[in-house]
Amino acid sequence: MTAARDAAIGAEGLVRDFPAVRAVDGIDLAVERGQVFGFLGANGSGKTTTIRMLTTLLRPTAGRGYVDGLDVQREASEVRRRIGVALQEAGLDDLQTGRELLALQGRLHGVRRGEIAARVDELLAIVDLEDAADRRIGTYSGGMQRRLDLASALVHRPGIVFLDEPTTGLDPISRDAVWRYVEQLNRDEGVTFFLTTQYLEEADRLADEVAIIDAGRIVAQGSPADLKATIGADVVTIHVDADDGAGIARALLRIEELDGLEEVRTLDDAIVVYITDGSRAIARLVTVVQESGLDVREVTLAQPTLDDVFLRATGRHLEVDAEAPSPGAGEEEAR
């Protein structure tokens, strides 16, 4: 058995083409049981297309996907019985109450009739919706609906749960609540989570392992700590007058001569310098930039973050789109 097939969630050369774009371009994955796996990328990177293939909702153009040792194409029905899924387009019925929705999901997933009521009460307590259980879903806030959607994905006690950008568009308090539920379920019940996200903080807090996807390909992968360690330097960001291209070019040439330099690049109005012992180097860097004829507007010194990892892997910062559209019924965008 291959590593991908032996894993909780696996992929071998997974590809998905649409008429105008290759949305997923040869992804390999092996997510261990009991992990929270973060799939981090911008809108249009291929995250949602990947999760839809792994949850049997979209056929791959090429390659294989596996869940709990099952082929997602050849054994799709059994895969669906074993997983929980909460996609961005939740599809909740506004006229049902939260309790009614969870009870219906329990029946659809084959939960024994005598166990449904207790399971619904248990889930409502986990996601802190007991007081709203008998209200219509149409009266719920966005955060409450996302928590209910998470509970719906868990009603049949799946060991593997897929969450597609579960906190996009939520306020910080609601986002933190969803994070706490994921942590609790992973810790107390050993649930494996495959979580797509465009939030660096979400990946850093929740994920045991993170894969960064860009243009349909995985460009970096590892634990958050290991990924940040690959930067191997402090990060000094110097904001300057971006209109002075000649001055920036002069500054880059001089910075490249400094001891301890790992990498230097420009980004918008900033010169971003990866350098060892940044606290000692910062004064020299500012002097070099000023002597190159540039006005220094702001200087920051920081330890490497996942944003720095993303920048190095993709050449840009991760821009968050809080109102990302869901794919339509026709050609799905490369997400």
Secondary structure, DSSP 8 states (H G I E B T S, - for coil): --HHHHSSEEEEEEEEEETTEEEEEEEEEEE-TT-EEEEE--TTSSHHHHHHHHTTSS--SEEEEEETTEETTTTHHHHHHHEEEE-SS----TTSBHHHHHHHHHHHTT--HHHHHHHHHHHHHHTT-GGGTTSBGGGS-HHHHHHHHHHHHHTT--SEEEEESTTTT--HHHHHHHHHHHHHHHHHH--EEEEEES-HHHHHHH-SEEEEEETTEEEEEE-HHHHHHTT-SEEEEEEE-TT-HHHHHHHHHHHTTSTTEEEEEEETTEEEEEESSHHHHHHHHHHHHHHTT--EEEEEEE---HHHHHHHHHSS-----TT-----SSS----
